[in-house]
Amino acid sequence: MKKVLLILIASLVVLSACLNSETNTTINADGSGKMTAMIDFSELMKMMASSNKNQGEDFVLDTTINMRTFSDTAKSISAYHKSLIRDMQFKLLMDVRDVEKLKFHVTIISPFKTLDDFNALNELMRDKEFDAIFDKAMEMPDLSGQNKEDDGSSKESDNIFASVFPAFYKCVYSKKSIVCKTDTAKYRETIEGLKKMDMDINGEMEGKMLEAAVFTNTLNLPRNPGKITGDSWKKGKTDRELVQSGNYLDLYKNPGKYEYSIQY
């Protein structure tokens, strides 16, 4: 099973568009809340299964991994950062019994006590230090080829959640507003990084893959939203729920389209 996981995650570097992601963030009146992020690798699994028909495995895995065990012993992050992810959980669902219905979902569930904590958590989850802890929690070898016991502080990030929390957006949550803007320097850095992996967002094949990869973000506020700038958020199922959706091709080509501010 570990071999299958490693191949799938490593393949994400090349086939990063073969995924869908969903986040759901709830903010309470006192600033506490919970964030859930799920990445669906099912299509990637189906592609790999179809090209490796003789290497299929028949199993189901549905498990929860508590982050506390790994965060408390991590050497590469501060005590404060450890406190942010101590109550985090990873949920892993893998079902390969039926090729047509293959499932591979990786979900993070993370409560937060304050919005300052949530801002710090969002920054941390983009970093290579978080990626190193995630790899350890999943009991995977270091994908960069270093010794598994290395703390990960010197390696480049292969963080699979970078697609859910793009580094080129700077979002700040407060008790009355949420503001999200593009960091131009980090955006350029991200595009250059894609080019180094031979992914050209203007290429025909890459364009089709990125356009097929979609994201949905749901936000539950403690009260009805007021003024909203930007057109990416729409009303959800309740007056306090907002939903943002799109595809990764549009996200990479038009980052300004997903900038916003929400007053509440």
N, C-alpha and C positions, 0 to 999 in steps of 0.2 A: 504493500500500500504506500509506503514512504517513497518508493521508486516512482510510482505513478504520480504522486503529488509533486515530486521534484521536477519530473519531466513537464508536467502541466504548467507549473509556475515559471519554469525556465522558458517555456514556449511563449509565455505572455510577453516577453521582451520583444519577440518578433511578431507575434500575432495579437498585439494588445487591443486590436479593435474587435476581437471575437468575444466581447463581453457586454453585459448590461449591468447597470448599477442602480441601486435605489437607496436613498437615505430618508430617514424620518426623524425629525428633531422636535421635541416637545419642550417648551419653556414655561415654567411655572411662574406664578406671580412674585415669588420671592427670589427669582433668578436661578433657581435650581432646575434640573431637567434631565432629559435622557436623549442620547443620540444613538440611532441604530443605522448601520450601513451594511448593505449586502451587495456582494459582487457575484454575478451569475456567470460561471465559466462553462455552462452546459454546452453551448455551441462549440466551444474549443474542444471539449471532450469528445463530442460527436465527430468532429473533424479528425481528431487523432485516432479514434476508434475505427473510423472508416478506412484509414490508411494503414492500420495495424491490426487487421482482422484476426491474425493468428496469435496476437498477444493480449487478447482480452482477458479480463478477470471478472469473476462473478461474485460480487460482494456488495453489501450496503454498510455505510458508516454514517451514523448520526450521533455526534458527540459534542460536548461542551467543554471548553478549556478555560479555566479560571486564570486570569492574568497575574493574580497576586503571587503565585508561586515563582514566576519568572521576573516580575518587575522588582520585587524586594531584593533579589540577589544580583540585579544588573549593576555593572560597574560604570557604564557609559552615560548614565543620566543622573540628574540631581535628585535629592530627596523630595523636592517639590514635584518634579516630573513623575517620580515613582507614585506619589500620592494621587496624581491625576489618573493613572491607569490601573491602580491597585484593584478597583472594583470592576474593571472591564472584563468582558467575557468574549471569547471566540466561539462561534458555533460553526461546525463543519458538517455539511451534508453531502455525501457522495453515494450515488446509486447507479451502478453500471449493469444491472441485471438485464435491462432491455436497451439495446442500442438506440432504438427510436425514441426512448424516453430517458436517456441519460441525464443525470442531474449532478451538478457540482456547484454548491453554494458555499461561500465563505462570508460569514456575518460577524460584525463587531457590534456589541451592545455596551454602551458606555454611559453611566450616569455622571452628572456633574453637580457640584454644590453651589457654584456661583457662575455668573457669566464671564468673569475674569478667568476662572478655571477653564471654561469652555473655549475661550479665545486661545489660551495657552495650549489646550489639548489639540485644537485644530492645527496649530503650528507644529506641535510635536509629531503628529501623525504623518507629516510630510517628510520628516527627517530620517536619515539613515540609522540613527540610534534606535528609533522605534522599530524600524525594519529588522534590525538585528535581534531585538527582543521577540518580535513576531516569528522570525525564523526559528528561534530557540523554542518558543512555545509550540510550534508545529513540528518540532524535532526534525528539522531539515538541515542538511549540510549547508554551509555558507555558499551561496550561489556564485560568489566571485571566485571560488576556488581556494580560499584561505582555509586555515585550520579551523575546525568547528569551535574550538575553545576560544578563539579570538573574540574580543568584545565587540567587534564590528565598527569601532570608532574610525578606522582608517579606510574602510571600503566605500565604494560608490554605492548609493542607494539603489536597490532593485525593488523598492517598496511597491507592492501590488495595489496599495490603496491610494497611490499618487493619482490614479485616474479619477477617484472619487473626490479627492481633495487637491485639485490642481494647484501647484505651487505658485502659479502666476496670478492668482486672485488673493487679495488681502481683504478679509472680511472681519468686521469688528461688531460684536454683539454687545448691546447695553440694555438697560431696563426699559428704555423708551424707543430704541431704534436699532436697526441692523443696516450697516453700510458695507457694500462689497464693490471693490474697484480692481481694475487690472494693474498689476505691477509690470510695467513695460519691460524692464530689464530682465525679470524672471521669465516673461513670456518669450522674449528673444532667445533666452538660454534654453527654454523648453523646446522651441522649434529647432534650434541647432542640435540639441540632443537627439531629437527624432531623426534628423538628417544623418547623424553619425551611426544610427541603427538602420540606415538605408530606408527610412520611411519618409517619403515626400508627400505632404498633405495635398499637394497639387497633382500627384500622380493618379492615373486612372484606377489602378487596383487598390491603392491605399485609400483613395477617395470613397470607393464603394464600400470598403470594409469599415471605415470610420463612420460613414453615413448610416450603416446598418447597426452600429453600436449606439445604444440609447441610454440616457440617464433620466431618472425621475427623483426630484427632491421634494419632500413634503415638510412643511413647517406648521406646527401647532402653537399658536400664540396664547398668552394668558388673557388677552382681551382682543376685541375686534381691531383689525389694522386700520390706520388712518391713511395718510398720504403715502402713496407708493410711486416711486420714480423708476423708470425702466419697464419694459413690456413683457419680461420673461416669466413673471409670477402671475398666476391666475387663481381665482377663488376655488377652494376645494369643496369638500362635502359639507362643511359647516362654515359659519361666518368667521370663525377664528382660524380656519385652515387655509393655507396657501400652497399651491403646487407649481413647481417649475420643472419643465421637461425639455429635452432637446436631443440632438445627436452630437457625437464627438467631432465630426467633421466641421459642423457649424461652430462648435465651441472653440476649436483650434483656429479656424479661419476668421471668425468674428467674435473675439473675446469681449469686445465692448457691448455686444448685444445682451450679454448676461450680467452686466453691471447693474446694480440696483441700490435703492435705499428704501427701507420700510419703517414707517413711524407707527407706533402702537401704544 
